[in-house]
């Protein structure tokens, strides 16, 4: 049986941060896989989620908690070539003026490509989307890059 990054990530849909003083042990484990600083789950963890799922499948990963770190992983893919199961999408954070993809230490968001909601909205399966793992739509104008992690079945 061949499983894609997206297939595995779907198993975590609905996993949420725990509000208040308690924390999700799984989110903390994801965060600590690539960093020692997080003590609670109420921090940006979208990159940690992508790194964790890629790690489980032994795929290339950023090994970094910064979303834009994914712009260095895999190979670039054009919008019309994006494939569910194979690609990650890196976005600018928010709607304001953010630097382009050449600035890796600026705010961002990363998730797995889940399709096109419309001609101007990309769907992403990711962590820390409304404090949980889910599919959400984002403005296509925020895309900094789409990266393919692998070209064949795992």
C-alpha positions in Angstrom: 0.0 0.0 0.0 1.3 3.5 -0.9 0.5 6.3 1.4 1.0 10.0 0.6 1.8 12.8 2.9 -1.8 14.1 2.6 -3.2 10.6 3.4 -1.3 10.4 6.6 -2.0 14.1 7.6 -5.7 13.4 7.3 -5.5 11.1 10.2 -4.8 14.1 12.4 -7.8 16.2 11.3 -9.6 17.5 14.4 -6.5 17.5 16.7 -6.6 20.7 18.6 -4.6 22.9 21.0 -5.7 22.5 24.6 -6.7 26.0 25.9 -5.4 27.3 29.2 -2.7 25.7 31.3 -3.0 22.2 29.8 -1.3 21.3 26.5 -1.7 18.7 23.8 1.0 16.1 24.3 1.1 15.3 20.6 1.5 19.0 19.5 4.2 19.4 22.1 6.0 16.3 20.6 5.7 17.8 17.1 7.2 21.1 18.3 10.0 19.5 20.2 11.0 17.3 17.2 12.7 20.3 15.6 13.1 22.8 18.5 13.5 23.0 22.2 11.9 26.4 22.9 8.1 25.6 23.0 6.8 24.9 26.4 3.1 25.1 25.5 0.9 24.3 22.4 -0.4 27.8 22.1 2.4 28.9 19.7 2.7 28.8 15.9 2.9 25.0 15.1 2.0 24.8 11.4 5.6 23.9 10.4 5.9 21.5 13.3 2.9 19.6 11.9 4.3 19.4 8.4 7.7 18.3 9.7 6.1 15.7 11.9 4.1 14.1 9.1 7.0 14.2 6.7 9.3 12.7 9.4 6.8 9.8 9.9 7.1 9.0 6.1 10.9 9.7 6.0 10.4 12.5 3.5 12.5 15.6 3.2 11.5 18.2 5.7 12.7 21.7 6.9 13.6 20.6 10.4 12.7 24.2 11.4 9.6 25.7 13.2 9.5 28.7 10.8 6.9 28.2 8.1 9.0 29.9 5.4 11.8 27.3 6.0 9.8 25.1 3.7 10.8 27.3 0.8 14.1 25.4 0.8 12.7 21.9 0.9 11.9 19.8 -2.2 11.6 21.4 -5.6 9.4 24.3 -6.7 6.1 23.6 -8.4 4.0 26.0 -10.5 0.4 26.7 -9.2 -1.2 24.7 -12.1 1.1 21.7 -11.4 0.3 21.4 -7.7 -0.9 17.9 -6.6 -2.8 16.8 -3.6 -0.8 14.3 -1.6 2.6 15.5 -2.9 3.0 19.2 -2.3 3.3 21.8 0.5 2.2 25.4 0.2 4.0 28.3 1.9 2.0 31.5 2.5 2.7 35.0 3.6 1.2 35.6 7.0 -2.0 37.8 7.1 -3.1 40.3 4.5 -0.6 43.0 5.1 2.5 43.8 3.1 5.0 41.0 3.9 8.4 40.4 2.3 8.6 38.0 -0.6 9.9 34.4 -0.6 13.6 35.5 -0.5 13.1 36.4 3.2 12.9 33.2 5.2 12.7 34.6 8.7 9.5 36.6 8.1 6.1 35.4 9.4 4.3 32.8 7.2 2.1 29.7 7.2 2.6 26.3 5.7 0.3 23.4 5.0 -0.3 20.6 2.5 -1.9 21.4 -0.8 -5.6 20.2 -0.7 -6.8 21.7 -4.0 -8.3 24.9 -5.3 -11.5 26.2 -3.7 -11.9 28.7 -6.6 -9.6 30.4 -9.0 -8.4 32.8 -6.3 -8.4 30.5 -3.2 -6.1 27.6 -2.3 -7.2 24.8 0.1 -4.6 23.6 2.6 -4.6 20.8 5.1 -2.5 22.0 8.0 -1.9 22.4 11.7 -2.6 25.6 13.6 -5.5 26.5 11.3 -8.0 27.8 13.9 -5.8 26.1 16.5 -6.4 22.7 15.0 -5.6 20.4 12.1 -8.1 21.0 9.4 -8.6 22.0 5.7 -9.0 25.8 5.3 -9.0 28.1 2.3 -6.6 31.0 1.8 -6.2 33.8 -0.7 -4.1 32.7 -3.7 -2.2 36.1 -3.6 -0.6 35.0 -0.3 1.3 32.0 -1.9 5.0 32.4 -1.6 5.8 29.0 -3.1 4.6 25.4 -3.7 7.1 22.7 -3.1 7.1 19.0 -4.1 8.7 16.8 -1.5 8.8 13.6 -3.6 7.9 12.3 -7.0 6.8 8.8 -6.4 5.0 6.4 -4.0 6.4 6.0 -0.5 
